[in-house]
Amino acid sequence: METGSRRRVGAIMVVSAPGRVGPPRVGLVVRGSGSAVTRNRIKRRLRHAIAGRQLQPGTDYVIVANQSVTEASFAQLETWLDDVLHESR
């Protein structure tokens, strides 16, 4: 039985599901990117953007991003995250 949800906005997809009691856990997946440098840059941008967001305690999140995150402005990245996290509640 699936209890999670999956939402996509722009170049971001968030899969959320109930997790263990406590603070939310976040995992990052970067797909379709060439080098390790590019993948790590995308992960750093995502970590910085997610740090300012209010996440549900006791929920596990997996954020899947693609190459387009590199080309998007940081404001666009924050908008995508806000939209996709708002929808998954």
C-alpha positions in Angstrom: 0.0 0.0 0.0 1.5 3.3 -1.0 1.1 6.2 1.4 3.3 8.8 -0.2 2.8 11.4 -2.9 4.8 12.5 -5.9 4.6 16.0 -7.3 6.5 17.7 -10.2 6.9 21.4 -10.8 9.5 22.6 -13.4 12.7 20.7 -13.1 11.9 19.5 -9.5 10.0 16.4 -8.4 9.4 15.7 -4.7 8.3 12.4 -3.4 7.1 12.6 0.2 5.9 9.9 2.6 5.4 9.5 6.3 8.6 8.6 8.0 9.9 8.0 11.5 8.9 10.4 14.4 11.2 13.4 14.6 12.6 16.0 12.2 12.0 15.6 8.5 14.5 13.8 6.4 15.5 14.9 2.9 17.3 13.0 0.2 18.6 14.5 -3.1 18.7 12.8 -6.5 20.3 14.5 -9.5 19.6 13.0 -12.9 20.6 13.7 -16.4 23.7 15.7 -15.5 27.1 15.3 -17.0 30.0 15.6 -14.6 30.3 15.2 -10.8 31.0 18.9 -10.6 27.6 19.7 -12.1 25.7 17.2 -10.0 27.4 18.6 -6.8 26.6 22.2 -7.8 22.9 21.2 -8.2 22.9 19.5 -4.8 24.4 22.6 -3.2 21.8 24.8 -4.7 19.0 22.5 -3.6 20.4 22.2 0.0 20.6 26.0 0.2 17.0 26.5 -1.2 15.5 23.8 1.0 17.1 25.2 4.2 14.7 28.1 4.2 11.6 25.9 3.8 9.2 24.7 6.5 9.0 20.9 6.2 6.5 18.6 8.0 8.1 16.8 11.0 7.9 13.0 10.7 8.0 13.1 6.9 10.6 11.8 4.5 11.3 13.8 1.3 13.2 12.8 -1.8 13.9 15.7 -4.2 14.7 14.6 -7.7 16.2 17.3 -10.0 17.6 17.4 -13.5 20.1 19.5 -15.5 17.6 22.4 -15.8 18.2 23.3 -12.2 21.7 24.5 -13.1 20.3 27.0 -15.7 17.4 28.2 -13.6 17.8 31.3 -11.4 17.8 30.8 -7.7 14.5 32.6 -7.4 13.0 30.2 -9.9 14.4 27.2 -8.0 12.8 28.6 -4.8 9.5 29.1 -6.5 9.5 25.5 -7.8 10.3 24.2 -4.3 7.6 26.3 -2.7 5.0 25.2 -5.3 5.9 21.5 -5.1 6.1 21.4 -1.3 2.8 23.3 -1.0 1.1 20.8 -3.3 2.4 17.8 -1.4 0.8 18.8 2.0 
